[in-house]
Amino acid sequence: MARKTKIEKINTLEEQIKELEQKKKEMLEKLYIEVGKHVVNEWDCNDDKVLKKLVDHFKEDAQKLLDSEDDETLNGNEGSGDEGQKQLQY
């Protein structure tokens, strides 16, 4: 078997990067769809305008919860793992 030239190796890497970028894009799309479905189901609302207003309204509170959760993680105050869920339920 002939050895790959440097150009062939570079081309192979570029192909792998493109494939990984596509996979990342697909995974993000799937995440957005799953989260959107969850919000629609949990809040029992199909009106996208209302849901967007709710998200905008609660954005600041959600960010505070996320920031405090990050602080706890950074400080090593993670409990059993369920605490974050309990905190988000309030």
C-alpha positions in Angstrom: 0.0 0.0 0.0 1.4 3.4 -0.9 1.9 6.0 1.8 -0.4 9.0 1.8 1.1 12.2 0.7 0.9 15.2 3.0 -1.8 16.7 0.7 -3.8 13.5 1.0 -3.5 13.6 4.7 -4.6 17.2 4.8 -7.6 16.4 2.6 -8.6 13.5 4.8 -8.5 15.8 7.8 -10.6 18.4 6.0 -13.1 15.8 5.2 -13.2 14.6 8.8 -13.7 18.2 10.0 -16.6 18.7 7.6 -18.2 15.5 8.8 -17.8 16.5 12.4 -19.2 20.0 11.8 -22.2 18.4 10.1 -22.7 16.0 13.0 -22.4 18.9 15.4 -25.1 20.8 13.4 -27.4 17.8 13.4 -26.9 17.2 17.2 -27.7 20.9 17.9 -30.8 20.8 15.8 -31.9 17.7 17.6 -31.3 19.3 21.0 -33.3 22.4 20.0 -36.2 20.3 18.8 -36.2 18.1 21.9 -36.0 21.1 24.3 -38.7 22.9 22.3 -41.0 19.9 22.5 -40.4 19.6 26.2 -41.3 23.3 26.8 -44.4 23.0 24.7 -45.5 19.8 26.6 -44.6 21.0 30.1 -46.2 24.4 29.7 -49.1 23.0 27.7 -49.0 25.7 25.2 -48.7 25.6 21.4 -48.6 29.3 20.7 -45.1 30.2 19.7 -45.6 33.9 20.4 -46.7 33.2 24.0 -43.9 30.8 24.6 -41.3 33.2 23.3 -42.7 35.9 25.6 -42.6 33.5 28.5 -39.0 32.6 27.7 -38.1 36.3 27.5 -39.9 37.0 30.7 -38.1 34.3 32.7 -34.7 34.7 31.0 -33.1 36.8 33.7 -34.3 34.4 36.5 -33.2 31.4 34.5 -29.7 32.9 34.0 -29.4 33.6 37.7 -30.2 30.0 38.4 -27.8 28.8 35.8 -25.1 31.1 37.2 -25.6 29.9 40.8 -25.5 26.3 39.6 -22.2 27.0 37.8 -20.8 28.7 41.0 -21.8 25.6 43.0 -20.1 23.3 40.5 -17.0 25.4 40.4 -16.8 25.5 44.2 -17.2 21.7 44.5 -20.6 22.0 46.2 -22.3 19.5 43.9 -24.6 17.3 45.8 -26.1 14.1 44.6 -26.8 15.6 41.3 -30.5 16.0 42.0 -30.1 19.3 43.7 -29.9 21.2 40.4 -33.2 19.6 39.4 -34.8 20.6 42.6 -33.5 24.1 42.3 -34.9 24.4 38.8 -38.3 23.3 39.8 -39.0 26.3 42.0 
